[in-house]
Amino acid sequence: MTVTVTATHRYTSDERLPVEVLVFRVEPSQLDEFLRIDHEVWTMGEAFLPGSERIPFLSKEVWLDDSKPGEVTLSFVWESMAAWRAVGAADIQARIQAEFDRRFTGQVELVRAMHEESSYGVHRWSRFERLGD
């Protein structure tokens, strides 16, 4: 990994960090509820698993497209494939999914799982960040 830092920015390259991208569709009228429950159940549930020493992903972002009401793109950058696989264990996923289903009663459609389309080959190679705000 290579890191360059100046007074205005940081550039990191050669990372090869696994990326998970999920696209969901929900009723636009239920979007706020979906986003709240997704954060409370999925984000926090995977971030703070019992017995884990640290959060297994480096970041999770939620993207919305105003031209597609109700479409939600979730993007995770995982610390490693091992961390992602550990969180992806069937028992963990089933427990978190059951809690999500109990709390969110609306319809959720998985539209796309980009990482599955590429056999988990999507990865972050570099990142450029503005500093000093």
N, C-alpha and C positions, 0 to 999 in steps of 0.2 A: 504494500500500500504506500502511496506517495501523497504527502500533504504539503500544500503551499499555503501560507497564511500571510496576509498583508493587513494594513490598517483598515481596509475596506471589505476584504473578502477572504474566504477560505475555499480552496479547491482540493478535493480528495479524489484520487484515481486509483485504479487497480484494486478495487474493493472485492468484487465478485460476491456480493451479498444476495441471497435468494429473495425473490419478490413474489408475493401472492397478490393477485388482482381478482376480485370478485365483483360481478355486476348483478345487482338485484333490481327487481321492479316491484313496487308496492303502490297501492292506491294513493294518489297525491294527497287526499284528505287525511291519510294516516302517516304521512312522511315524518312529521315531527315526532310522533309517538314511536315509530320505527327507529329513528335515529337515537332517541333517548334510551330506549330499551336495548338497542344494539350496543351502545356505549356501556350501559350499566351491567349488562349480562355478558356479552361477548368480549368487549375490550377489557373490561376489568376482570372478568373471569379467566381469560387467557393470560392477562398480565400478572395476576397475583394468585397463581395456582398454589394450593397447599403443598408445602415441601420444597418449593422452588426458591432458590437463593436470589434470583434476579429476574427481571422482566425479560422474556425470551425473544421479544421483537424490539427492534431499534425505533421503529415508528409505525404508526397507523394513521392514514389520512382518509378522509371521507370527501368524495367529490360528487357534486350535483351538477346536472346539466339543465339549465333553464329551458332549453328547447325540447327536453324530454321529461316532463313532470312525472315524478315518482320513480325515476331511475336513479340508483345509488351505486357508485363505484367505491369499493373499499380497497385500499392499497396498503399492504404490509411490507416492510423491509425487515426480514428476519436476521437475527444474529448469526445463525448457521442453519444448515439443513438438519443437523441433529436436534437443535432447539425446536425447529418447526415440526419435525417428526414426533418429538416428545409431546408437544401440545396437541398434535393430530391423532394421538392414541384414541382408539375407538371409545373407551370408557370415558375419557375426558370430554370428547366431542358429544357423546350421547347425553352426559349429565348437563352440559351447558346448553345443548339444543333443547332438552326437556324444559329447562328453566326459561329459555327464550319463548318456547311455544306456550308455556303456561301464562306468561306475561303479555305477549303480543298475540292477539287473537285475529289479526288481519291476515290477508293472503300475502305471501311472499313468493316471488318466482325468481329462481336463480337463472339469469339470462346467459351468463358467461363466467367461466373459470379459466382465465388466460393461462395460468400456470399449468393446468392439466392439458391444455391444447398443445403445449410445448414440452411435455414430459418433465415439468419442473425445471426447465432450462432458462427461464427468465431470471435475470439477475441485474443488480445495480452495479455498474462499473465505475461511475464517477458521480460527484456531487459538487456543485458550485453554490456557495451561500454568501449572501451579503452580510456584513457584520456592522455593528456599531449603531443600531437604531435605538 
